[in-house]
Amino acid sequence: MENLKIAAVCMHCTSGDVDKNLDKIHTIASEASAKGASIVCFPELSVTGYIQESPGGVYKAEDAERIVDQLVRMAREMRLVIIAGLIEIAKEGGPYITQAITGPDGLIGLYRKTHLAPTEAKIYCPGQKIELYKAANTTFGVQLCYEAHFPEISTTMALMGADIIFVPHASPRGDPEGKLQSWLRHLPARAFDNGLFVVACNQAGKTGEGLSFPGVAVVLGPDGRVLAKYVGRDDYILFSELEVEMLLDVRKHRMRYFLPERRPELYKKRRQPLT
């Protein structure tokens, strides 16, 4: 990893209005690029909005390619990495809650949410892979909202070589300060235990389905401390400088970097899942 500037976006996303949301993403990404960001992370389902009823009807399967192509063109135009979320209407399977990762050289990857919230599991299909992506001279993973409550995902990504985990949210209910405090109960542990950066952001504002999203974004260092935060109700771009020295301070410290001391042979003796 090299030093880089990231942008975490809080954004009001209009449910079902793909073109409107893409226009807003273009405007925000352009501003982030102008201010020197190498990676800009948009919320979960930022392209399509958060849809709980009949998500498969938001657009036709062939339109998914058009949407991803537009995100690729934006990334090429602005010379940065864009991480943006959409309902993926796949030709086979789905719908999936997906985060597209695009960069100056094209499509980097599509991450499908693997752990669905109970309300989502009734209408979406889970992804089957935990993957990392390389761009902007760094290696990073993506987790989506509810997934951040599963420590194994973060540890798996750390063991695979992640320096950053981006956690885009579409997390409704509550006020912004309450949502921040909720995140600060678990996200610092994901950063601290694994010695990496965590960058999280949420949708903002009310939707046509009656959901209200508190605008929150936070950046955590590999020591678990808050580097930057936004707490409000509006669209907002939170910028933060991620310095490689912060990683090295933790990973070269024999008492503050825990992954090398793991004993996975003991973890195989696990309990049966609760029912």
Rosetta blueprint (number, residue, H / E / L):
1 M L
2 E L
3 N L
4 L E
5 K E
6 I E
7 A E
8 A E
9 V E
10 C E
11 M E
12 H L
13 C L
14 T L
15 S L
16 G L
17 D L
18 V H
19 D H
20 K H
21 N H
22 L H
23 D H
24 K H
25 I H
26 H H
27 T H
28 I H
29 A H
30 S H
31 E H
32 A H
33 S H
34 A H
35 K L
36 G L
37 A L
38 S L
39 I E
40 V E
41 C E
42 F L
43 P L
44 E L
45 L L
46 S L
47 V L
48 T L
49 G L
50 Y L
51 I L
52 Q L
53 E L
54 S L
55 P H
56 G H
57 G H
58 V L
59 Y L
60 K L
61 A H
62 E H
63 D H
64 A H
65 E H
66 R H
67 I H
68 V H
69 D H
70 Q H
71 L H
72 V H
73 R H
74 M H
75 A H
76 R H
77 E H
78 M H
79 R L
80 L L
81 V E
82 I E
83 I E
84 A E
85 G E
86 L E
87 I E
88 E E
89 I L
90 A L
91 K L
92 E L
93 G L
94 G L
95 P L
96 Y E
97 I E
98 T E
99 Q E
100 A E
101 I E
102 T E
103 G E
104 P L
105 D L
106 G E
107 L E
108 I E
109 G E
110 L E
111 Y E
112 R E
113 K L
114 T L
115 H L
116 L L
117 A L
118 P H
119 T H
120 E H
121 A H
122 K L
123 I L
124 Y L
125 C L
126 P L
127 G L
128 Q L
129 K L
130 I L
131 E L
132 L E
133 Y E
134 K E
135 A E
136 A L
137 N L
138 T E
139 T E
140 F E
141 G E
142 V E
143 Q L
144 L L
145 C H
146 Y H
147 E H
148 A H
149 H H
150 F L
151 P H
152 E H
153 I H
154 S H
155 T H
156 T H
157 M H
158 A H
159 L H
160 M H
161 G L
162 A L
163 D L
164 I E
165 I E
166 F E
167 V E
168 P E
169 H E
170 A L
171 S L
172 P L
173 R L
174 G L
175 D L
176 P H
177 E H
178 G H
179 K H
180 L H
181 Q H
182 S H
183 W H
184 L L
185 R L
186 H L
187 L H
188 P H
189 A H
190 R H
191 A H
192 F H
193 D H
194 N H
195 G L
196 L L
197 F E
198 V E
199 V E
200 A E
201 C E
202 N E
203 Q E
204 A L
205 G E
206 K E
207 T L
208 G L
209 E L
210 G L
211 L L
212 S E
213 F E
214 P L
215 G E
216 V E
217 A E
218 V E
219 V E
220 L E
221 G L
222 P L
223 D L
224 G L
225 R L
226 V E
227 L E
228 A E
229 K E
230 Y E
231 V E
232 G E
233 R L
234 D L
235 D L
236 Y E
237 I E
238 L E
239 F E
240 S E
241 E E
242 L E
243 E L
244 V H
245 E H
246 M H
247 L H
248 L H
249 D H
250 V H
251 R H
252 K L
253 H L
254 R L
255 M L
256 R L
257 Y L
258 F L
259 L H
260 P H
261 E H
262 R L
263 R L
264 P H
265 E H
266 L H
267 Y H
268 K L
269 K L
270 R L
271 R L
272 Q L
273 P L
274 L L
275 T L
